[in-house]
């Protein structure tokens, strides 16, 4: 789609819409299957939203497959899950219980160690690893879905302190990210990190702690929308249902202690049809009552709607107007419910929908720091060392983890249990990512990666513009080169005048004839001497710097 | 590492910020400490401004500053593009050299004593690739050397070593260099970061000044784009000062319309007058790559090249007049450069191919007026590969600007250039004495032969005789393509002396060779003929 087409379509939509809408950029498209053109442009749109960046190799891979094939493949990962994080640190001298039992390079995830210094080191190790996992993501939606759910549950690793818990929660999410949401909620309720983070481990009959019960309803299932009318008493009753769970710090497993469980009947409000959950005792009481609780909650239509809205804001757009609520959220929520809260059918319908490919919904998503850092590393084909060289890899991943952190997104460590404000905070949403502190950092990051990159143990990672250009269709033609870069890096093309200007001022160094670039490129390809490399590299780097600094680059 | 090595050393942009300035870790210092404050202020206090005008494409110097002392040689070499002798613009007090007829504005400037013409500026082993030669001119590297920083960038890095950390600040509140254009130039690339900013997109300063903005589509995408652009503006550290400076000036002189160079220079004048302390501005105009039809055959004083020269000449004249009207002409000098000149002999497409040495213009109220260098002598029977022998290395021009306009001491200036030419850099008489301290005029050599050879012509070797006034003395041998074949002499003499060196030309083809003699600010080129 070229720029003119894009603009024309957006006008056409306005002209043909059936409902009154005050703003031009509304749409009435819904979840009916998209039947429009299926080109690289649609594939790039889909990949940038469901993965971290649209790697050219991935675009090429999908180029000759139809929409159903592509979506099916993205939603059904076949690659094995990554190996767990390894010990990339030397135990701190402050540790009273250094984990010398774990050899360097071996995983620590199964080793119980409650030393604060060791856990601090493991938290850092975990985040480096998670960064690497995303950089090396398989060709599927898996890693982005995992990040969605980690953010959705909003647990803070630093607050919990225990890296083994964090890894374990991540792994639980990983197993169910494309599975059944209700099952995931059941399991995460007794996940050690969750028990620790929302005080479930303190919740007992004699002194119920409402923290998890409240968030279970408010953040994980029902939400706080106008149709979500559970009461304060419902929270209190749910808290009683959830009493008795503890964490065994010798095994890092959750345990149910019947003596701490509230055995009374739990009476819920009219919102839940005055349901009574029968008080139980004994070792199975906790699980049986939890089942009842979740059955009661998931019977509410609002659960599906709330979760679908969360999914929508993570993958599509932050504003949900009346038309979107009616045409997209409600039918997707029906699908969610009718499929007993299986996640995949919802995603499948969404990513095949007319609404998802609606021109109005393209390019309107501000990149998260993950999209900026992981996405650009992937799109620029930055390669790391073999897994065995964990010291080099983890060291470099640490740098990229830090960048994301500095840009406002700390892995598995959101600012609060609500997750990142970009996905819930009215009215700014995604715009929260971009401010006078973070935007220059985004520019600095791409500048550094283009100029020097980072080195560890003599191994350097950086953006190689020349190598990237070599993967393109016709890099010797400056017009094709710029068009293709724009195709991969921007969602809406630049105007002809701007393209002409950057071609002339950057690629042609002020010369008016295209063949000067062509000659320079040809000279490099046929004779890649340092001088010939520098001639093209200087200009390409300048071009990439320019493209990465325009506001357009922040949108996917 | 010696300091002078440090300043020049072409640390690829890969390196981290320079940690050590005279042994102090600047990065680690408190930004409020006196040392850091001093460093940020710039080492040298000056209100002087340099405006670089880049002529993209390789300007045909021989049709710009025309040597017509021997008009027939000029005409014979390039009959199809030659300017008729009677149309060449005469310059006051000058015989045998004139300007292209389109350059009436610069003729006036010359006659007012505000224009300096430097003859035959180039570098040894000229490279004929636009890109490569542009990079050489911008980086001031040797022809065979890769340098990743620009000459002005290294200068600004010397003055403001910690940039961009802690900038802008109270002492250096303004951009160090401004380029009108979309990307910052290699000229201002420092060892680590570019020391300059550009004032069109992506930063949209140009729009700030002209008040227009790029349209955003009326879509969700456009809505977000607009938001991000707003933040982009807010975060541009220099946006406000530039806008304020531009707004300070409401009246300017008249500039020609339809002249993009004039548009750019008008903004530069406005920003200088408006109070920016920026030292270097870069503007540009393209189209000088005149391989074909550079003139109209019916009237060779018209055509593509004439139009370009008129744009340049009119723009510079209007700019200089505006500076005068604004009362800032004492603070500003301008300088043109192009990646190369063009071949002596024209081609059959009524154009000229890539060449080597060419004239540079320096203009302003404080430049030393007149022509520097000899009128180029053209070969009697120019062949397709003939180029003008270089009289001045462009790096001597840069070095003189730094020393005599930006008032750097000579050693520091030397440290900003490739080590092998440190000693060969000349301080040229380009500026009036008001600027920093006076430059000695080159010793008068009229009627005095300072270099000659014997035998002449010669068959194998020839002896080159010279007279030095003392001080640094250099002899270089070039062929007609500008290649440096030998440097038979480079020596510091404590007193005037005579001497001789041998040019070993066995194995070299017959033809013209040039012995370039340089003594202090003086230089001359002596042709030597090898025969069978």
Interface residues (C-beta under 8 A of the other chain):
Chain A: X6 X7 X10 X24 X25 X317 X319 X359 X360 X361 X362 X363 X364 X365 X366 X430 X431 X434 X435 X436 X439 X440 X451 X452 X453 X462 X491 X492 X495 X498 X501 X502 X504 X505 X506 X509 X510 X511 X512 X513 X516 X519 X520 X530 X531 X534 X535 X538 X539 X542 X543 X545 X546 X549 X550 X551 X552 X554 X555
Chain B: X12 X13 X14 X15 X16 X54 X56 X57 X129 X130 X131 X132 X134 X135 X146 X148 X181 X182 X183 X184 X186 X200 X201 X202 X214 X217 X218 X219 X220 X221 X222 X223 X224 X225 X227 X228 X229 X231 X232 X234 X235 X284 X286 X287 X289
